[in-house]
Structures are given as structure tokens and as C-alpha cells.
Amino acid sequence: MNTRIAVIIGTGRENRRSVHIAQYVAEELKKRPEPTEVHLVDPREYLTSPFTIPPWKQDEYVEKWRSLANLVDAFVLVVPEYNHSFPGELKLLLDSALKEYEGKPVGLVVVSKGDYAGVRVLEHLFSLVATLKMYALPYTVLVGNLNPEDTVEGGEVVVVENVQQATGKMIEELYTFINK
């Protein structure tokens, strides 16, 4: 049986840099020896309203998200830090489902241009995923000082060694939890 994991791009903003980190995490998950089905989730494909669509309300796009959230075994949130918190579109996406998340593990990857690597957004994310009854993995990935010069041709982000190691540890934790 395939392990199914949704890697969620935490923003729909134009010229988002964190999308490259989300793609990196998705590729790392695909390298696992276990059969793994990775869904790279772009909130632009699931959000049609600038307002919250609650879990009990029917909506074509939200149903698409709820079906995927119900299908997967785990989540990885790749979230840029905006003003010491997470983007609104991530909150809109996550708030549109509820029972689909219960008891599932979630890896947290935070991306920031600042020196503190997004630690402030983690405070908000831990509270949010706990409220959604998800299990936040204790090992997080912090990508700090992400600047335009950290890219190679085509805008792809250069993933430094400590981020590679942290991503590997987070993925190991994710599979340990899934295989309990």
C-alpha cells in the first residue's frame, strides 16, 4: 500500500520563494524506499473565495481539498513567515476541513528571509495544528535567510546542508509516526 503525503505550499502569493522548498521536500519524499504518493498542494487550486468556507458547507473546490485531505496519511506544511505569522490563504485552506485531519501527523517547514528562520510562525502553527487535532512532529525544518542570491538559474532555491539534514530527520519522524 502506498503512503500518501500532501506537501502544502503555504502561500498563493506571486513570486513565492517557498514553493521551491516545497518542491524539494516533495522530491525528498519520493526518494523513500517505501511506495509513496506525494501530492504537491497549491492553495490557488483549492481556494475560490477570499472568505472562510466552514467544514460543514458544501463547495466544489473545498470538496476537492477535503477529499485529498481525507485520502492522505500525513501532511507537510511549507510555510513562509509573513509578519511573524503564516499567510491567510493557508488558514483559509486548513479551516475548510476538520475531521479529515484528525490524528494525522504533520511536518512543519518554515521559510523566512530573516535571521530567526521563521521561529515566530511556529508558535502560531503549533497552536493551529493542535486545534485541528493533527499531530505536529517535534522535529521542524527552519529555512532562514532565504534571499534572492540563494537561487540558481531559473529561480530554484539552493538547499543548504543543514536544511537537507533537518528535512531528512523530519521525513524519518513522519514515517515513524505513520508506521506505528
C-alpha positions in Angstrom: 0.0 0.0 0.0 1.3 3.5 -0.9 1.9 6.0 1.8 0.1 9.2 0.7 1.5 12.6 1.8 0.3 16.1 1.0 3.0 18.7 0.8 1.2 22.0 1.1 2.6 25.2 -0.3 1.6 27.7 2.4 1.0 30.7 0.1 -0.6 31.6 -3.1 1.4 34.8 -3.5 3.1 35.7 -6.8 6.8 35.1 -6.9 6.7 33.0 -3.8 10.1 31.6 -2.9 8.8 28.9 -0.5 7.4 26.9 -3.5 11.0 25.8 -4.3 11.4 24.4 -0.7 8.0 22.6 -1.0 9.2 21.1 -4.3 12.5 20.0 -2.6 10.6 18.3 0.2 8.3 16.6 -2.2 11.3 15.2 -4.2 12.9 14.0 -1.0 9.7 12.2 0.0 9.7 10.5 -3.4 13.2 9.1 -2.8 11.9 6.9 0.1 12.2 3.2 -0.3 8.5 2.8 0.7 6.0 3.3 -2.1 5.0 6.9 -1.6 2.4 9.0 -3.4 3.2 12.7 -2.9 0.6 15.4 -3.6 2.1 18.9 -4.0 -0.8 21.1 -3.0 -1.1 24.7 -4.3 -3.7 26.7 -2.4 -4.5 28.5 -5.6 -6.1 25.3 -6.9 -8.4 24.9 -3.9 -9.4 28.4 -2.9 -12.1 30.3 -4.8 -13.3 32.6 -2.0 -11.4 35.2 0.0 -13.6 34.1 2.9 -13.6 31.0 5.1 -15.7 28.2 3.8 -16.5 26.2 7.0 -16.2 22.4 7.1 -19.9 21.9 7.1 -20.6 23.9 4.0 -20.6 22.4 0.5 -18.3 23.9 -2.1 -16.9 22.3 -5.2 -13.3 23.4 -4.6 -13.4 22.8 -0.9 -14.8 19.3 -1.6 -11.7 18.7 -3.8 -9.5 19.7 -0.8 -11.5 17.7 1.7 -11.3 14.6 -0.5 -7.5 14.9 -0.7 -7.1 15.7 3.0 -9.1 12.6 3.8 -7.1 10.4 1.4 -3.6 11.3 2.7 -1.8 9.7 5.6 0.2 12.8 6.5 0.8 16.4 5.7 3.9 18.6 5.4 3.2 22.4 5.6 5.8 24.5 3.9 5.0 27.9 5.2 6.7 31.3 4.6 6.7 33.7 7.5 4.7 36.8 6.8 4.7 39.5 9.5 5.6 36.9 12.2 2.8 34.6 11.2 1.5 32.4 8.4 -0.3 33.5 5.2 -4.1 33.9 5.2 -4.6 31.6 2.3 -3.1 28.7 4.4 -5.6 29.4 7.1 -8.5 29.6 4.7 -7.5 26.2 3.2 -7.0 24.5 6.5 -10.2 25.9 8.0 -12.3 24.4 5.2 -11.9 20.9 6.6 -11.7 19.4 10.1 -12.5 15.7 10.6 -10.1 14.9 7.6 -7.1 15.9 9.7 -7.8 14.2 13.0 -4.9 12.1 14.3 -2.7 12.6 11.2 0.9 13.7 11.5 2.1 17.0 10.1 5.7 18.1 9.4 6.4 21.8 9.7 8.8 23.5 7.3 9.1 27.3 7.9 10.7 29.6 5.3 11.9 33.1 6.2 14.1 35.9 4.8 15.0 36.8 8.4 17.7 35.7 10.8 15.3 33.8 13.1 14.3 31.4 10.3 10.6 31.7 11.0 10.5 30.6 14.6 7.7 33.0 15.4 5.4 31.5 12.8 6.0 28.1 14.5 4.2 29.3 17.6 1.1 30.0 15.5 1.4 26.8 13.5 1.7 24.5 16.6 -1.5 26.0 18.1 -3.3 25.8 14.8 -2.5 22.2 14.0 -3.3 21.1 17.6 -6.7 22.7 17.3 -7.2 20.8 14.1 -6.3 17.6 16.1 -3.3 16.9 14.0 0.0 15.7 15.5 2.8 18.1 14.9 6.1 16.3 14.6 8.6 17.6 17.2 11.4 18.0 14.6 10.8 21.0 12.4 12.7 22.4 9.5 13.7 26.1 9.6 14.9 27.7 6.4 16.3 31.2 7.3 18.0 34.0 5.4 16.4 33.0 2.1 17.4 35.8 -0.2 17.4 36.2 -4.0 21.1 35.4 -4.1 20.3 31.9 -2.7 19.0 30.8 -6.1 20.4 29.2 -9.1 19.3 29.6 -12.7 15.6 29.5 -13.1 14.8 30.7 -9.6 15.4 27.3 -7.9 16.5 27.6 -4.3 19.8 26.2 -3.2 19.1 24.0 -0.3 22.0 24.2 2.2 23.3 21.2 4.1 21.6 21.9 7.5 18.2 22.2 5.7 18.9 18.9 3.9 19.7 17.2 7.2 16.7 18.7 9.0 14.4 17.7 6.2 15.8 14.1 6.3 15.1 13.9 10.1 11.6 15.3 9.7 10.8 12.8 7.0 12.1 9.9 9.2 9.8 11.1 12.0 6.9 11.3 9.6 7.3 7.7 8.5 7.9 6.5 12.1 4.6 8.0 13.1 2.7 6.7 10.0 4.1 3.2 10.5 3.0 3.0 14.2 
